């Protein structure tokens, strides 16, 4: 019997971070998540600098999913 191997993707939402916003990002790597989330934070929430504590919180609430 052959075992299938799935690459897990990651997902993060503004709601996971405590914001009242429906934005969700899904990507293959943590760095892709951070890049897309930072762009959203700038354009939608006016956040230009993201403190290290925010990245730490994002890591703690990020979900692994089978696919985006």
N, C-alpha and C positions, 0 to 999 in steps of 0.2 A: 504494500500500500504506500503510495507516494504522499508525502506531507507537503502541503502548499505553504509557501512563505509569503507573507504580506508585509510590505513596507508600510509602516504606520505614518500617517500624516498628523499634524498638530492643528488645533483650532483654539482660537481665543476670541472672546467677544467683549465689547464695552461693558455689557452687563456683568460679565465675570469680574471685571475690574471695579464694579460698583457704580457705574454710570448709567443714567437713564437714556440709553441709546441702543438701537437695534443693530449696529455694525458688528459683523462677524468676519473674521479672517481665517482662512484655512490654507496651509502650505506644508511643504515637505520638511522644511527645516525651521528651527527656532529663529535663525537670523532672518529668514524670509518673513516670518510672522512679525518680528520686530520692525523690519523695514516698512511693511505695509501698515502696521498699526501706528507707527510714528507719523507716516504721511497722513493717515486719517486723523490723528490727534491734531496735527497742524491745520489741516483744511477744515475740519468739522468742529473742532473744539478750541482752536486758537492756542494750542499748546506748542511752544517752540522748543523748549528744552525739557527733556524727560530725565528725571533724576534716577540714579541707580536703584533706589528703593522701589521705583515703579517697575523696573525690569525684574527685580526680585519677586515682586508680587505677581507679575504676569507669569513668570516661571512656575509659581506655586499654584496658579489657577488654570494653567493651560491644559487642555484635554488632548489625549491621543485618540485618533479616529482611524478607521480603516481606509477611508477615502474622503477626499474633499467633495 
